[in-house]
């Protein structure tokens, strides 16, 4: 294979990601399936995870130190610059701002490097994607996207919207808060310290207290990258196996085929995020069952109430599989699953579902 990325990569960071990840694809292929990890594969991934989280936390703390220590030792260099605009004079900390932007830029690339390194090792140990895979380039691109924490909104083309029913202004507010969580957490912590200790808190303390805040959010981001990379390696063949089994059993049932989009929309609403594993599941089901038009009503529970007990079983399997395939099980999802259990529409207990999900994320397959 060539070491050049696909021609349609949009920018230099994408090209860097793809060039770096391609280096993991030179070794011979293993005989086991990539979605079931053996002990050695699980051990190597675990080791790489903690190395990556340690480096991410170090970069977060180091960024705060490099931002503030030079200002303490050479304060005159960081003096505010006087700017005049329409006869108004303003003192602006231009040097400090430019220096901060430089540090942010360097930290972003440092985090990108360690995240790509983690993804590369996960690819290498699992030998995924395989050279002969028809979707080789797509899998490679999605792993690069995982390292950069990019969301994939392609599921919208199936008329399935994970944010169905939410007000758009609230959705925008949620996205803004999510992107600025590190800055907002730091501001909140400084505010609390000043309120509690007042004039007894010196500036150096309030500045350097940011170290654990930024270290935590860096660690959290790298943890999510590693989590998503594992899922994007394990999910494709896991989904293929599940869909084939479902198709063999229910390919002649028109009512089941009609309810598939409703079940997928229900899972998307539970997730409340753009989910690559759910996109693959949606594509696989619609292609395998020959579903030409996907126009879910979003009223899955009402439709489920009208179905026969026999048909609820495969729908239950589909919902449980869809909830677990991304490796996460949130509090909201647990509450909705309890609701299904209360109505008698769920044969699995919540404890069983959690155990199945834990086994899947450990690399032992998703058996529903």
C-alpha positions as CSV (number, residue, x, y, z in Angstrom):
1,X,0.0,0.0,0.0
2,X,1.1,3.6,-0.6
3,X,2.0,5.8,2.3
4,X,0.0,8.7,0.8
5,X,-3.4,9.5,2.2
6,X,-6.6,9.5,0.1
7,X,-6.9,12.4,-2.3
8,X,-10.0,13.9,-0.6
9,X,-8.5,14.6,2.8
10,X,-9.6,18.1,3.7
11,X,-6.6,19.6,5.5
12,X,-3.0,19.2,6.8
13,X,-4.1,17.7,10.2
14,X,-6.1,15.0,8.4
15,X,-3.2,14.2,6.1
16,X,-0.8,14.0,9.1
17,X,-3.2,11.6,10.8
18,X,-3.6,9.3,7.8
19,X,0.1,9.2,7.0
20,X,1.0,8.3,10.6
21,X,-1.8,5.7,10.9
22,X,-0.7,3.9,7.7
23,X,2.5,2.9,9.3
24,X,0.6,0.4,11.5
25,X,-0.6,-1.6,8.5
26,X,2.6,-3.3,7.3
27,X,2.6,-6.4,9.5
28,X,1.0,-9.7,8.5
29,X,-2.7,-10.3,9.3
30,X,-3.6,-12.5,12.4
31,X,-5.9,-15.5,12.1
32,X,-8.3,-14.4,14.8
33,X,-11.2,-12.0,14.3
34,X,-10.3,-8.4,15.2
35,X,-13.4,-7.8,17.2
36,X,-12.4,-10.5,19.8
37,X,-9.2,-9.5,21.6
38,X,-6.9,-12.1,23.0
39,X,-5.0,-11.6,26.3
40,X,-1.9,-10.1,24.7
41,X,-3.9,-7.7,22.6
42,X,-5.9,-6.5,25.6
43,X,-2.7,-6.1,27.6
44,X,-1.0,-4.0,25.0
45,X,-4.0,-1.8,24.6
46,X,-4.3,-1.4,28.4
47,X,-0.6,-0.4,28.6
48,X,-0.9,2.1,25.7
49,X,-4.0,3.6,27.3
50,X,-2.3,4.4,30.6
51,X,0.8,5.7,28.8
52,X,-1.3,8.0,26.7
53,X,-3.4,9.3,29.7
54,X,-0.2,10.0,31.7
55,X,1.2,12.1,28.8
56,X,-2.1,13.9,28.2
57,X,-2.2,14.9,31.9
58,X,1.4,16.0,31.9
59,X,0.8,18.2,28.8
60,X,-2.2,19.8,30.5
61,X,-0.2,20.7,33.7
62,X,2.9,21.7,31.7
63,X,0.8,24.1,29.6
64,X,-0.4,26.0,32.7
65,X,3.2,26.2,34.1
66,X,4.6,27.5,30.8
67,X,1.8,30.0,30.5
68,X,2.3,31.6,34.0
69,X,5.9,31.1,35.1
70,X,7.4,33.4,32.4
71,X,4.9,36.1,33.4
72,X,6.2,35.8,37.0
73,X,9.9,35.9,36.1
74,X,9.8,38.5,33.3
75,X,6.6,40.6,34.0
76,X,7.9,43.6,32.0
77,X,8.0,41.5,28.8
78,X,4.3,40.8,29.2
79,X,3.2,44.4,29.9
80,X,-0.1,45.5,28.3
81,X,0.1,47.3,25.0
82,X,-1.6,50.6,24.6
83,X,-4.0,50.8,21.7
84,X,-5.8,53.9,20.4
85,X,-9.1,53.6,18.6
86,X,-11.3,56.6,17.8
87,X,-9.6,58.7,20.4
88,X,-10.0,56.0,23.0
89,X,-7.0,54.5,24.6
90,X,-7.2,50.8,25.7
91,X,-4.6,48.7,27.5
92,X,-4.6,45.2,25.9
93,X,-2.4,42.2,26.9
94,X,-1.4,41.4,23.4
95,X,1.9,39.7,24.2
96,X,0.2,37.5,26.8
97,X,-2.7,36.6,24.4
98,X,-0.3,35.7,21.5
99,X,1.9,33.7,23.8
100,X,-1.2,31.8,25.1
101,X,-2.4,31.1,21.5
102,X,1.1,29.7,20.7
103,X,1.0,27.4,23.7
104,X,-2.6,26.2,22.8
105,X,-1.4,25.5,19.3
106,X,1.6,23.5,20.5
107,X,-0.6,21.6,23.0
108,X,-3.2,20.7,20.4
109,X,-0.5,19.2,18.2
110,X,1.1,17.4,21.1
111,X,-2.2,15.9,22.1
112,X,-2.9,15.0,18.5
113,X,0.4,13.2,18.3
114,X,-0.1,11.1,21.4
115,X,-3.7,10.3,20.5
116,X,-2.5,9.2,17.0
117,X,0.2,7.1,18.6
118,X,-2.4,5.4,20.8
119,X,-4.7,4.7,17.8
120,X,-1.8,3.5,15.8
121,X,-0.9,0.9,18.4
122,X,-4.6,-0.2,18.7
123,X,-4.7,-0.7,14.9
124,X,-1.3,-2.6,14.9
125,X,-2.3,-5.0,17.7
126,X,-5.7,-5.7,16.2
127,X,-4.5,-5.6,12.6
128,X,-7.4,-3.4,11.5
129,X,-8.3,-2.5,8.8
130,X,-7.1,-5.3,6.6
131,X,-5.6,-4.5,3.2
132,X,-8.2,-6.5,1.3
133,X,-11.2,-5.0,3.1
134,X,-13.5,-3.3,0.6
135,X,-14.0,-0.4,3.0
136,X,-10.2,-0.1,3.9
137,X,-10.0,3.6,3.2
138,X,-13.2,4.4,5.0
139,X,-12.1,2.5,8.2
140,X,-8.7,4.2,8.0
141,X,-10.3,7.7,7.7
142,X,-12.7,7.0,10.6
143,X,-9.9,6.0,12.9
144,X,-8.0,9.2,12.0
145,X,-11.3,11.1,12.8
146,X,-11.4,9.3,16.2
147,X,-7.9,10.5,17.1
148,X,-9.1,14.1,16.3
149,X,-12.4,13.7,18.2
150,X,-14.5,14.4,15.1
151,X,-18.2,13.6,15.0
152,X,-19.8,11.9,12.1
153,X,-23.2,13.2,11.2
154,X,-23.8,11.0,8.1
155,X,-26.6,9.2,9.9
156,X,-28.8,12.2,9.1
157,X,-29.1,11.0,5.5
158,X,-31.2,8.1,6.8
159,X,-33.6,10.7,8.4
160,X,-32.5,9.4,11.9
161,X,-31.7,12.3,14.2
162,X,-30.3,11.6,17.7
163,X,-31.4,15.1,18.8
164,X,-35.0,14.7,17.7
165,X,-37.4,16.6,20.0
166,X,-34.8,18.8,21.5
167,X,-35.1,22.6,21.1
168,X,-32.3,23.9,18.7
169,X,-31.4,26.8,21.0
170,X,-30.8,24.3,23.9
171,X,-28.8,22.1,21.6
172,X,-26.5,24.9,20.5
173,X,-26.0,25.9,24.2
174,X,-25.1,22.3,25.0
175,X,-22.5,22.1,22.2
176,X,-20.9,25.4,23.3
177,X,-20.7,24.3,26.9
178,X,-19.2,21.0,25.9
179,X,-16.5,22.6,23.8
180,X,-15.5,25.1,26.5
181,X,-15.8,22.8,29.5
182,X,-12.1,23.1,30.4
183,X,-12.2,26.9,30.4
184,X,-15.5,27.1,32.2
185,X,-14.3,24.6,34.8
186,X,-11.2,26.6,35.4
187,X,-13.2,29.9,35.8
188,X,-15.6,28.3,38.2
189,X,-12.8,26.9,40.3
190,X,-11.0,30.2,40.6
191,X,-14.3,31.9,41.4
192,X,-15.0,29.5,44.3
193,X,-11.4,29.9,45.7
194,X,-11.7,33.6,45.7
195,X,-15.1,33.5,47.4
196,X,-13.9,31.1,50.0
197,X,-10.4,32.6,50.8
198,X,-10.8,36.1,49.5
199,X,-7.7,38.3,49.9
200,X,-5.7,35.5,51.5
201,X,-5.3,33.8,48.1
202,X,-2.3,35.1,46.1
203,X,-2.3,35.3,42.4
204,X,0.2,32.5,41.9
205,X,-2.2,30.1,43.7
206,X,-5.2,31.0,41.6
207,X,-3.2,30.7,38.4
208,X,-1.5,27.4,39.1
209,X,-4.7,25.8,40.5
210,X,-5.6,25.5,36.8
211,X,-3.0,22.7,36.4
212,X,-5.3,19.8,37.6
213,X,-8.2,21.2,35.7
214,X,-6.6,21.2,32.3
215,X,-4.7,18.0,33.1
216,X,-8.1,16.3,33.9
217,X,-9.8,17.4,30.7
218,X,-6.8,16.4,28.6
219,X,-6.9,12.9,30.2
220,X,-10.6,12.8,29.6
221,X,-10.3,13.7,25.9
222,X,-7.5,11.1,25.4
223,X,-9.6,8.5,27.2
224,X,-12.5,9.1,24.8
225,X,-10.2,8.9,21.8
226,X,-8.9,5.5,22.9
227,X,-12.4,4.3,23.7
228,X,-13.7,5.4,20.3
229,X,-10.7,3.8,18.5
230,X,-11.4,0.4,20.2
231,X,-15.0,0.6,19.2
232,X,-14.2,1.6,15.6
233,X,-12.0,-1.5,15.4
234,X,-14.4,-3.9,17.0
235,X,-17.7,-2.6,15.7
236,X,-17.7,-3.3,11.9
237,X,-17.4,-7.1,12.0
238,X,-19.4,-7.3,15.2
239,X,-22.3,-5.5,13.4
240,X,-21.8,-7.7,10.3
241,X,-22.2,-10.9,12.3
242,X,-25.3,-9.6,14.2
243,X,-27.0,-8.3,11.1
244,X,-26.4,-11.6,9.2
245,X,-27.9,-13.6,12.1
246,X,-30.9,-11.2,12.3
247,X,-31.4,-11.4,8.5
248,X,-31.3,-15.2,8.4
249,X,-34.1,-15.4,11.0
250,X,-36.4,-12.4,10.0
251,X,-35.7,-11.7,6.3
252,X,-39.3,-12.7,5.3
253,X,-41.1,-10.7,7.9
254,X,-42.3,-7.4,6.4
255,X,-43.5,-6.0,9.8
256,X,-40.1,-6.5,11.3
257,X,-38.5,-4.8,8.3
258,X,-40.9,-1.9,8.7
259,X,-40.0,-1.5,12.4
260,X,-36.3,-1.5,11.9
261,X,-36.0,2.3,11.3
262,X,-38.2,2.9,14.3
263,X,-35.9,0.9,16.5
264,X,-32.9,2.6,15.1
265,X,-34.4,6.1,15.8
266,X,-35.3,5.0,19.3
267,X,-31.7,4.0,20.0
268,X,-30.4,7.2,18.5
269,X,-32.6,9.3,20.8
270,X,-31.3,7.3,23.8
271,X,-27.7,8.1,22.7
272,X,-28.3,11.8,22.0
273,X,-25.1,12.1,20.0
274,X,-23.7,11.4,16.5
275,X,-22.5,7.9,16.8
276,X,-20.3,6.1,14.2
277,X,-21.1,2.6,15.4
278,X,-24.8,3.4,15.2
279,X,-24.2,4.7,11.6
280,X,-22.6,1.4,10.6
281,X,-25.5,-0.5,12.2
282,X,-28.0,1.6,10.3
283,X,-26.2,1.2,7.0
284,X,-25.8,-2.6,7.5
285,X,-29.5,-3.1,8.4
286,X,-30.9,-1.0,5.6
287,X,-28.7,-2.6,3.0
288,X,-29.1,-6.2,4.1
289,X,-32.9,-5.9,4.5
290,X,-33.3,-3.9,1.4
291,X,-35.0,-0.9,3.1
292,X,-35.4,1.7,0.4
293,X,-36.9,4.5,2.4
294,X,-36.1,5.4,6.1
295,X,-38.7,7.7,7.6
296,X,-39.1,6.8,11.3
297,X,-42.0,8.5,13.2
298,X,-40.0,8.5,16.5
299,X,-42.9,6.7,18.2
300,X,-41.3,3.3,18.7
301,X,-42.7,2.5,22.1
302,X,-46.3,2.9,20.9
303,X,-45.6,0.7,17.8
304,X,-43.9,-1.8,20.0
305,X,-47.0,-2.1,22.2
306,X,-49.0,-3.2,19.2
307,X,-46.6,-5.9,18.0
308,X,-46.8,-9.6,18.9
309,X,-44.7,-11.0,21.7
310,X,-42.8,-13.1,19.1
311,X,-41.8,-10.0,17.1
312,X,-40.7,-8.1,20.3
313,X,-37.9,-10.5,20.8
314,X,-35.8,-9.5,17.7
315,X,-36.7,-5.9,18.3
316,X,-35.4,-6.2,21.8
317,X,-32.2,-7.7,20.6
318,X,-31.8,-4.9,18.1
319,X,-32.4,-2.2,20.7
320,X,-30.0,-3.8,23.3
321,X,-27.4,-4.3,20.6
322,X,-27.7,-0.7,19.3
323,X,-27.4,0.6,22.9
324,X,-24.3,-1.3,23.6
325,X,-22.4,-1.2,20.2
326,X,-20.7,2.1,21.0
327,X,-19.3,0.8,24.3
328,X,-21.3,3.3,26.5
329,X,-24.3,2.9,28.6
330,X,-25.5,6.2,30.1
331,X,-27.8,6.9,33.0
332,X,-30.6,7.9,30.6
333,X,-30.3,4.7,28.6
334,X,-30.4,2.7,31.8
335,X,-33.6,4.5,32.8
336,X,-35.3,3.8,29.5
337,X,-34.2,0.2,29.6
338,X,-35.8,-0.1,33.0
339,X,-39.0,1.4,31.5
340,X,-39.0,-1.3,28.9
341,X,-38.4,-4.0,31.6
342,X,-41.3,-2.6,33.7
343,X,-43.7,-2.9,30.7
344,X,-42.6,-6.5,30.1
345,X,-41.0,-5.7,26.8
346,X,-37.5,-6.6,27.9
347,X,-36.4,-10.1,28.8
348,X,-32.9,-9.0,29.8
349,X,-32.3,-7.6,33.2
350,X,-30.4,-4.3,33.4
351,X,-27.6,-6.2,35.2
352,X,-27.4,-8.7,32.3
353,X,-27.2,-5.8,29.8
354,X,-24.4,-4.1,31.7
355,X,-22.5,-7.3,32.0
356,X,-22.8,-7.9,28.2
357,X,-21.6,-4.4,27.5
358,X,-18.6,-4.8,29.8
359,X,-17.6,-8.1,28.1
360,X,-17.9,-6.4,24.7
361,X,-15.7,-3.5,25.7
362,X,-13.1,-5.9,27.1
363,X,-12.9,-7.3,23.6
364,X,-14.8,-10.5,24.1
365,X,-17.6,-9.9,21.5
366,X,-21.1,-8.6,21.8
367,X,-23.5,-11.6,22.1
368,X,-27.1,-10.5,22.3
